[in-house]
Amino acid sequence: MPDLLGQTPRRPAAVRRLHRALAGPDGQLRPELEGVYTALLRLPPHASLRWSNRRPTHRALLQALAVGTGPITHESLDPLAPAQIVDHLRALLVAGEALPERDEQLARLERWVTRTVARVPNAAERRLLTHFTAWQPLRRLRRVRPGRHITVGQGDSVRMEIRNTVRLLEWLHGGGISLAEATQDHIDTWLSQGSTQRHWVRAFLLWTSRSGHSRPLTAPAHGSELSFNVIAQDHRWALVRRLVTDHQLAAPDRAAGLLVLLFAQPPSRITRLITDHVLDTGDHVRLRLGCEPVLVPTPLDDLLRELVTRRRGRSTIPPSREPTWLFHGIYPGRPMDPSSLSRRLRVIGVQPRQARNASLMDVASELPAYVFSRLLGYCQKTADNWNTEASGFGPDYAADLTRR
């Protein structure tokens, strides 16, 4: 089979071993593997050897593809193991354009939902929960704008909802009660035996009540904890001073921490930033987080310049086009995983959620919701909610008294 230069007579050792690892029992490469072969052939020789010879787990994965049937797709890779090596191969194939890009957070969530719903003991209720997840939480996530991926927080919210719903159905089954027979007293008893996390079943119960699959059932709404899950403002500014002055910390960690503390950006958004989001005029740096670019203060501007230079100066590894992520991940062509960035921030003392909430509270108290949403990339509803949290409920209460 020709290599990237279209020459076959004499292959380097790494290329010969790669061809041998992907070849079937007859020594030939099946047509469906041409994209895999081409993508791996773009690797440097030492990396190619890792896949074809040095690492038994890597070589075993290629041999599993060699003896398989049908095209190589995301779905055909999903059941293979070990997962970390499969994810690495998937990233190589996406970067080499042998596979289309996919929202891996959403794909992992869908697989988790399938496994979790299978725990429901009653077959009819299992089908009912499958229908609910497909048309309620998962449908909302699949409607994310093209080019945007779901966040870790969005996935965790769906997991919380489905996990507690499964626990409720298991509890009812253990008491010999079906969902159709359950009363509000049963629901209240179950809610009283656990934490407030059980309130996440509310959406499922309202849906089954409206659709006639149960009696009218409900659970308390999940209360807002926006203004409670924050760090003190003096602690926030102490963290800012440390990130500004401590040059022993890695530049990506300092930049990410300042984006959380100053611009209320969650790790899921920070990791999706690309070099084109940084607008450098020489005198000033602006960062496009929302509709309007925001002016970046010193020294965050120099840190962003450093990240842009580092990303644009990288030698291409396997991708056919240079990656432009500001925070590059361990896999080719992929940004850093938000969970990994969150762990790195915690190591340097920045708790992402609490620090972001404190920053949001500060920004919302200073700027109108419309300006806040356009600068930081939040939807208008979220900006309105934070403005309400920042101003307190006094004005609303006074207005309500006046109307009465």
C-alpha positions in Angstrom: 0.0 0.0 0.0 1.5 3.4 -0.8 2.7 5.7 2.0 2.1 9.4 2.2 4.6 10.1 -0.6 3.1 7.5 -2.8 6.2 5.3 -2.7 6.1 1.6 -1.8 9.5 0.0 -2.6 11.4 0.5 0.6 9.5 1.3 3.8 11.4 2.5 7.0 11.2 0.0 9.8 8.5 2.0 11.6 6.3 2.0 8.5 6.8 -1.7 7.9 5.8 -2.5 11.5 2.8 -0.3 11.3 1.6 -2.0 8.1 2.2 -5.4 9.7 0.2 -4.4 12.9 -2.8 -3.4 10.8 -2.6 -6.2 8.3 -5.0 -9.1 8.4 -4.1 -12.8 8.4 -3.4 -12.6 4.7 -0.9 -9.8 5.2 -3.2 -7.2 3.4 -4.8 -4.1 4.7 -8.5 -4.1 4.4 -9.8 -0.9 2.7 -11.7 0.3 5.8 -8.3 0.7 7.6 -6.7 3.0 5.0 -7.7 6.1 7.0 -6.3 4.7 10.2 -3.0 3.8 8.5 -2.7 7.2 6.9 -3.4 9.0 10.2 -0.9 6.9 12.1 1.7 7.3 9.3 1.7 11.0 10.0 3.2 10.3 13.5 7.0 10.7 14.0 8.9 7.4 13.7 9.2 6.9 17.5 5.5 7.5 18.1 4.6 5.1 15.2 6.8 2.5 16.8 4.9 2.9 20.1 1.7 1.8 18.3 3.2 -0.9 16.1 5.8 -2.6 18.2 6.8 -1.3 21.6 3.5 -1.1 23.5 1.6 -4.5 23.6 -1.7 -2.8 24.5 -1.4 -0.4 21.5 -0.5 -3.2 19.1 -3.3 -5.4 20.4 -5.8 -2.6 19.7 -4.6 -2.2 16.1 -4.8 -6.0 15.6 -8.4 -6.0 16.9 -9.2 -3.4 14.2 -7.3 -5.5 11.6 -9.4 -8.6 12.2 -12.7 -6.7 12.5 -15.3 -6.1 9.8 -16.9 -3.0 8.6 -15.8 0.7 8.6 -14.0 2.3 11.5 -16.4 4.7 13.2 -16.8 6.2 16.7 -19.4 3.6 17.5 -17.1 0.7 16.5 -14.4 2.1 18.7 -16.6 2.7 21.8 -16.8 -1.0 23.0 -13.0 -1.5 22.7 -10.6 -1.5 25.6 -8.6 -0.1 27.3 -10.5 3.1 27.2 -7.6 5.5 27.6 -5.7 4.0 24.6 -8.9 3.9 22.5 -9.4 7.6 23.3 -5.8 8.4 22.2 -6.4 6.5 18.9 -9.7 8.3 18.4 -8.0 11.6 18.8 -5.3 10.7 16.3 -8.0 9.6 13.8 -10.0 12.9 14.3 -6.9 15.0 14.0 -5.9 13.1 10.8 -9.5 13.5 9.4 -10.1 9.8 9.4 -13.1 10.3 11.7 -15.4 13.3 12.2 -15.2 15.3 15.4 -17.6 14.2 18.1 -18.7 15.7 21.4 -17.1 13.1 23.7 -18.7 14.5 26.9 -22.1 13.8 25.3 -21.1 10.4 24.0 -19.8 9.3 27.5 -23.0 10.6 29.1 -25.2 8.7 26.7 -23.3 5.5 27.4 -23.6 6.1 31.1 -27.4 6.7 30.9 -27.8 3.4 29.0 -26.0 1.5 31.7 -27.7 3.3 34.6 -31.3 3.0 33.3 -30.7 -0.8 32.8 -30.7 -1.0 36.6 -34.4 -0.3 36.8 -36.0 -3.7 37.8 -39.4 -3.2 36.1 -39.3 -3.5 32.3 -42.2 -1.0 31.7 -40.7 1.6 34.0 -37.3 1.0 32.4 -38.8 1.8 29.0 -40.5 4.9 30.5 -37.3 6.2 31.9 -35.5 5.6 28.6 -38.2 7.6 26.9 -37.9 10.4 29.4 -34.1 10.7 29.1 -34.3 10.8 25.3 -37.0 13.5 25.1 -36.1 15.6 28.1 -32.5 16.0 29.5 -30.6 14.5 26.5 -32.7 16.3 24.0 -31.8 19.6 25.6 -28.1 18.8 25.5 -28.3 17.7 21.8 -29.7 21.1 20.9 -26.4 22.8 21.8 -25.3 25.1 19.0 -23.0 23.6 16.3 -19.4 23.8 17.2 -20.2 24.0 20.9 -19.9 21.0 23.3 -21.7 20.3 26.5 -19.9 21.1 29.7 -18.9 18.8 32.5 -21.5 20.6 34.7 -24.3 20.0 32.3 -23.4 16.3 32.1 -23.2 16.0 35.9 -26.7 17.6 36.3 -28.2 15.0 34.0 -26.4 12.2 35.9 -27.7 13.6 39.2 -31.3 13.6 37.8 -31.1 10.1 36.3 -29.3 8.5 39.2 -31.8 9.7 41.8 -34.7 8.7 39.6 -33.3 5.2 39.3 -32.9 5.0 43.1 -36.6 6.1 43.5 -37.8 3.4 41.2 -35.7 0.8 42.9 -37.0 1.9 46.3 -40.6 1.6 45.1 -39.9 -1.8 43.6 -38.4 -3.0 46.9 -41.6 -2.1 48.6 -43.8 -3.8 46.1 -45.1 -0.6 44.6 -45.2 0.4 41.0 -44.8 3.9 39.8 -48.5 3.9 38.6 -49.5 3.0 42.2 -47.3 5.4 44.0 -48.9 8.2 45.9 -47.5 11.5 47.1 -47.1 10.0 50.6 -44.7 7.4 49.1 -42.7 10.1 47.4 -42.5 12.3 50.5 -41.4 9.3 52.6 -38.5 8.5 50.1 -37.5 12.2 50.0 -37.4 12.4 53.8 -35.0 9.5 54.1 -32.1 11.1 52.1 -30.4 14.4 51.2 -31.8 17.2 49.2 -30.2 15.7 46.1 -33.3 13.5 45.9 -35.2 16.6 44.9 -33.7 16.1 41.4 -36.5 13.6 40.7 -38.9 16.5 40.3 -38.7 16.8 36.5 -39.3 13.1 36.0 -42.3 13.1 38.4 -43.9 16.1 36.7 -43.4 14.5 33.3 -45.0 11.2 34.3 -47.9 13.1 35.9 -48.6 15.2 32.8 -48.3 12.2 30.5 -50.6 10.0 32.6 -48.0 7.4 33.6 -48.5 8.2 37.3 -50.8 10.0 39.7 -50.1 13.7 40.2 -46.7 13.6 41.9 -44.1 16.2 42.6 -41.0 17.0 44.6 -39.6 20.3 46.0 -37.8 22.5 43.4 -34.0 22.5 43.7 -33.2 25.7 45.5 -30.7 28.3 44.2 -27.3 28.1 45.9 -25.7 30.7 43.7 -24.9 33.2 46.5 -23.9 30.6 49.0 -21.3 28.5 47.0 -18.7 31.3 46.8 -15.4 32.3 48.4 -14.9 35.6 50.3 -13.9 38.6 48.1 -10.8 39.2 50.2 -9.7 35.6 49.6 -10.5 36.0 45.9 -8.3 39.0 45.6 -5.5 37.3 47.5 -5.6 34.5 44.9 -5.4 37.1 42.2 -2.3 38.7 43.7 -0.6 35.3 44.0 -1.3 34.4 40.4 0.0 37.8 39.3 3.2 37.7 41.3 4.2 34.0 41.5 6.3 33.3 38.4 7.1 29.8 39.7 3.6 28.7 38.6 3.1 27.4 35.1 1.8 30.0 32.6 -1.3 28.0 31.6 -2.3 27.6 35.3 -1.8 31.3 36.0 -3.8 32.3 32.9 -6.6 29.9 33.6 -6.8 30.9 37.3 -7.0 34.6 36.4 -9.7 33.9 33.8 -11.8 32.2 36.5 -11.1 34.9 39.2 -11.5 38.0 37.0 -13.8 37.0 34.1 -15.9 34.3 35.8 -15.1 31.7 33.1 -15.6 28.0 34.0 -13.0 25.4 33.0 -15.3 24.0 30.3 -15.2 27.4 28.5 -11.5 28.1 29.2 -10.4 24.9 27.6 -12.3 25.7 24.4 -10.5 29.0 23.8 -8.5 29.2 20.7 -5.8 31.6 19.5 -8.3 33.5 17.3 -10.1 34.5 20.5 -7.1 36.6 21.5 -7.0 40.0 19.7 -3.6 41.5 20.1 -3.1 45.1 18.8 0.4 45.4 20.2 -0.6 47.9 22.9 -3.6 46.1 24.2 -5.0 42.5 24.3 -8.7 41.9 24.1 -10.3 38.5 24.6 -13.5 37.4 22.8 -15.5 35.7 25.5 -19.0 36.9 24.4 -20.3 39.2 21.6 -18.0 42.0 22.6 -14.2 41.5 23.2 -13.2 42.4 26.7 -10.0 44.3 27.5 -7.4 42.1 29.4 -5.3 43.7 32.2 -1.6 43.1 32.8 -0.1 40.5 33.4 -2.9 38.3 32.0 -2.3 39.9 28.6 1.3 38.8 28.5 0.3 35.3 29.7 -2.2 35.0 26.8 0.4 36.2 24.4 2.7 33.5 25.6 0.0 30.8 25.2 -0.7 32.1 21.6 3.0 32.0 20.7 3.4 28.5 22.2 0.4 27.1 20.4 1.2 28.6 17.0 4.8 27.6 17.4 4.1 24.0 18.0 5.5 21.5 15.5 2.6 19.5 14.0 2.5 16.0 15.4 -0.2 14.1 13.6 -2.9 16.6 12.6 -3.1 17.8 9.1 -3.8 21.3 10.4 -2.1 23.1 13.3 -4.1 22.9 16.5 -5.1 26.4 17.8 -6.3 25.5 21.3 -4.8 27.8 24.0 -4.9 25.0 26.5 -3.8 22.0 24.6 -4.6 18.5 25.9 -2.6 15.3 26.0 -4.3 14.0 22.9 -3.4 15.4 19.4 -5.8 18.1 18.2 -7.8 18.1 21.5 -8.1 20.8 24.1 -7.3 20.1 27.7 -10.0 18.2 29.5 -12.0 20.5 31.8 -11.7 18.0 34.7 -7.9 18.1 34.3 -7.8 21.9 34.3 -10.1 21.9 37.4 -7.7 19.6 39.2 -4.7 21.7 38.3 -6.5 24.8 39.6 -7.3 23.2 42.9 -3.6 22.3 43.3 -2.7 26.0 43.3 -5.6 26.9 45.6 -8.3 28.0 43.2 -11.6 26.2 43.7 -13.1 26.7 40.2 -16.8 26.8 41.1 -16.6 28.9 44.2 -14.1 31.3 42.6 -16.2 31.7 39.5 -19.3 32.4 41.6 -17.5 35.0 43.6 -16.4 36.7 40.4 -19.9 36.5 38.9 -21.3 38.1 42.1 -18.8 40.9 41.8 -19.3 41.5 38.1 -23.1 41.3 38.4 -23.1 44.0 41.2 -21.1 46.4 39.0 -22.6 45.9 35.5 -26.1 45.8 34.0 -27.2 42.3 33.0 -27.1 43.1 29.3 -23.5 44.4 29.4 -22.4 41.5 31.6 -23.9 38.9 29.3 -22.3 40.4 26.1 -18.9 40.7 27.6 -18.5 37.4 29.4 -20.6 35.2 27.1 -23.4 34.3 29.5 -27.0 34.1 28.3 -29.4 36.9 29.3 -31.3 34.7 31.7 -28.2 33.7 33.6 -27.0 37.3 33.8 -30.5 38.4 35.1 -30.3 35.6 37.8 -26.9 36.8 39.0 -28.0 40.4 39.0 -30.9 39.4 41.2 -28.5 37.4 43.5 -26.1 40.3 43.7 -28.7 42.9 44.5 -30.6 40.8 47.0 -34.4 40.4 47.1 -35.2 43.6 48.9 -36.3 45.6 45.8 -38.6 42.8 44.6 -40.1 42.5 48.1 -40.7 46.2 48.3 -42.3 46.3 44.9 -44.5 43.4 45.8 -45.6 45.2 49.0 -46.4 48.4 47.0 -48.5 46.4 44.5 -50.5 44.9 47.4 
